[in-house]
């Protein structure tokens, strides 16, 4: 079964429509990089959405991936408890990709997707030289994912079909 992939971008920080951060909300960048943390979040967050691409990665691949200068991993917490994470990848020409984004299953349906996404966008625009923030989602992700991105100010720039799984 194939999915439709939506590519979205934000070309101007003024387009950003954040939500208020709830009491007890904190964000932290993972430093130094921790490949096992990225793997755990990828598995725990992505398991619900059939993320499988990276599950076969070796420890060495995870280490090489997360230790790149261009990549930063962030963890969102509510009252000290991890609720989700995102990876930001700084790319050429001032592009920053929200490469991975998601909530742990216990926190889905509580409005925290908009909170975590607002934090991700804020962190992306805070990277010096950022001119464009972009992300992709698909019809296999949460049913409100596309709407959440668009409510935060992202605009669709490409739609395509992914290969069948």
N, C-alpha and C positions, 0 to 999 in steps of 0.2 A: 504494500500500500504506500503510495507517495503522499507527501505533504506539500502544502504551499508554503514557501519561504517568503517572508516579508523583510525587506531591507529598509531601515529607517535612518534618518539623519537629522541632526540639529546643527544648523549653520551659524547660529547667533545665540549667544548666552541669554539675550533678552527674550528669546522664545521659550525659555525654561519656565515651566509652571510647577514649582515645588509644592509639596504638601507640608504641613507643620509636623515637626518631629514630636512624637509623644514623650511625656515625662518618662524618664528612665532609659531613653534611647541613647546609645553610644555607638560610635564607629571607630574602628582601629585598623590601620594598615598592618599587615603581617610582615614583621621585620625582626630578624632576618627571615628570608623565605623558608617555608616549611613544606616540602613536597608531600609529606604524608597528610598534612592538613588539606591541601588542595585535592588530593585523591579522596580523602574521606568526605569532604563537602561535595565533590563531583558525584560520588557514589550515592550519598545520602540525599542530596537535593535532586540529582538527576534520575535516580531510580524510579521515581514516580512518573517521569516523563520519557522514559526509555532512552536516556542518554547512554550510549554504548561506545562511542568512538574511542574514548581514552581508557576504557577499562582494561584493555590489553597492553597498555603501556608498561614498560619495565620501570623499575626504580630509577634507573639511569635516565630514561626519557623524562620522567616526572621531574627529576632534579634539574636536568638541562632546561626544561620548559619554564619552571618557576624561578630559576636563578637568572633569567635574562634581565638585563637592565631595563628593557622596555616594558616589563610586566610588573604590575603591583596587584596584590590580593588584599581585599578588604573584608572584614567581618562586621556584621551588624549585630548588636546585642540589645535586648530589652531587659532591664533590671538585672544585667550581668549575664543573662542566658543567650547564647548564640542563636540567632533566628535565621540567618542566611549569609550569603557572601556574594561577592562579584570580583571579577578580574578585569582590570583595565590595561589595555595594551596601547602604548604610545607608538604611533606609526609615522611614516613620512609625511611631510607637508602639513604638519599640525593636526593630523587626524588622530583621534583617540577612539578605540573600539571598546565598547563594553562587551568583552569577549565571552564571558560567562556571567550569569546573573540568576539567582534563585533563592527561594525560601526553603527551609527545612519543612518537612510535611506537617508537623504539629502546628506550624504558624500560618499555614495557608487558610485563607478565608477570614482573616482578622484585620484586613486593610493594611497589612505591613508590606505588601508588594509595592505600593505607592511610596511608602516611607523609604524602603531600601533603594528603590529606583531613584528617588529624589537625592538620596545620599550619593549614589553612584554618579549621577549627572553632575552634582556639585563637585565631587572629587575629580571628575574628568575635566571640567572647566578650570579647575585649580592647577592643572598641570601646565607649566609655563609653555607658551607657544601654541596652545590648543586653538584651532580654528574651526574644527568640525568634530562633533561627537556622533558616533554611529553605532548601530546595533542591528542584529537580525533576530527574528523570532519565527515561529512556524505554527501551523495548525495542530501540531502535536503538543505544543506547549499549553499552559493554562488558558482556558477559554477567554479570560480577560486580559491576557498579556498584550495583545496588539492595542487594545483600547487604553491600557495603562500607559504604554509608550506614547501614544498619540495625545493623551491628556496631559502628559508632562511636557509636550512641545515638539516631539519628534514628528517628522513628515516622511511619508512613504516615498522612496525614490526608485524602488525596483521590486518586482514580484516575480517569482519563478517556482517551478515545480522541482522538488528534490527527487532523486531517483528512488524507486521502490525499495523497501527494506527486505 
